[in-house]
């Protein structure tokens, strides 16, 4: 069946016997600056470096021993110190979403407890 698209001149929005709703208001297009080139990161290496940083009580790294996570560790502190523990090529491609994804994997694998700060600006990392 062919529906006529001729307007009857009625302001109610009836075209060809079909009542239409008003069009949604248009909004301006928002430009989002996103990465145009895929990043290549060794996630296994990044997770190992992050776990070593989280599991060490002090700055020395205990290889093969899973030490308790210090209660004062936060995601922002870990993210800032992470480039010191990984190769330069990986550090250049590191981003907050990638590091957060690795943290979520570690939380699942090692039963870490993630909690927000009172002002919602950081994530606290602790063993349950």
C-alpha positions in Angstrom: 0.0 0.0 0.0 1.3 3.4 -0.9 0.9 6.1 1.7 0.5 9.6 0.5 3.0 12.1 1.8 1.0 15.2 0.9 0.1 17.4 3.8 -3.5 18.2 4.4 -2.5 21.6 5.8 -3.6 20.5 9.3 -1.2 21.4 12.0 -1.9 18.2 14.0 0.6 16.2 12.0 -1.7 14.1 9.9 -0.2 12.9 6.7 -2.1 10.6 4.4 -4.5 9.6 7.1 -1.6 8.7 9.5 -1.2 10.7 12.7 2.5 11.5 13.3 4.3 12.7 16.4 6.5 15.8 16.4 10.2 15.3 15.5 12.6 15.3 18.4 14.6 18.5 18.9 18.0 18.3 17.3 21.1 18.9 19.4 24.5 20.0 18.4 27.0 17.4 17.4 29.6 16.9 20.1 33.2 16.2 19.0 34.8 13.5 21.1 38.6 13.3 20.7 39.2 9.5 20.7 42.2 7.5 19.8 42.4 6.9 16.1 45.1 4.3 16.2 44.8 1.0 18.1 47.2 0.6 21.0 49.1 -2.5 21.4 49.9 -3.4 25.1 51.1 -6.6 26.7 48.3 -7.0 29.2 50.0 -9.9 30.9 53.1 -7.8 31.6 51.0 -4.9 32.7 48.9 -7.1 35.2 52.1 -8.6 36.6 53.7 -5.2 37.1 50.5 -3.8 38.7 50.2 -6.9 41.0 53.8 -6.5 42.1 53.2 -2.9 42.9 50.0 -3.6 44.8 51.2 -6.7 46.7 54.5 -5.2 47.9 54.3 -3.6 51.4 57.1 -1.3 50.6 58.9 -0.4 47.3 60.8 -3.7 47.2 59.2 -6.3 45.0 58.6 -9.9 46.4 58.9 -12.3 43.5 56.7 -15.3 43.8 55.3 -14.3 47.2 51.8 -12.8 47.3 52.1 -10.3 50.1 49.0 -8.6 51.6 47.9 -5.5 49.8 48.6 -2.4 51.8 45.3 -0.8 52.9 46.4 2.7 51.8 46.8 1.7 48.1 44.7 3.7 45.6 44.2 3.4 41.9 45.6 6.9 41.2 48.9 6.1 43.2 49.2 2.8 41.4 48.6 4.4 38.0 51.1 7.1 38.6 53.9 4.7 39.6 53.1 2.0 37.1 55.2 3.5 34.2 58.3 3.0 36.4 57.7 -0.8 36.4 57.1 -1.4 32.7 59.0 -1.0 29.5 58.9 2.4 27.8 57.0 1.1 24.8 54.2 -0.2 27.0 54.2 2.9 29.2 53.7 5.2 26.1 50.5 3.2 25.2 49.2 3.0 28.8 45.9 4.8 29.5 43.5 5.0 32.5 40.9 2.7 30.9 43.5 0.0 30.1 45.0 0.2 33.6 41.5 0.1 35.2 40.6 -2.9 33.1 43.7 -4.6 34.4 42.8 -3.7 38.0 39.4 -5.3 37.5 41.0 -8.5 36.3 43.4 -8.5 39.3 40.5 -7.8 41.6 38.7 -10.9 40.2 41.8 -13.1 40.3 43.1 -12.1 43.7 39.8 -11.3 45.5 40.8 -7.6 45.9 38.2 -5.3 47.4 37.6 -2.1 45.5 35.9 0.8 47.2 35.3 4.4 46.3 36.6 7.4 48.3 34.2 9.7 50.1 34.5 12.4 47.4 34.4 9.8 44.5 37.7 10.9 43.1 39.6 7.7 43.6 39.4 3.9 44.2 40.8 2.2 47.3 42.3 -1.2 46.8 42.4 -3.8 49.6 42.2 -7.4 50.4 38.7 -8.4 51.6 
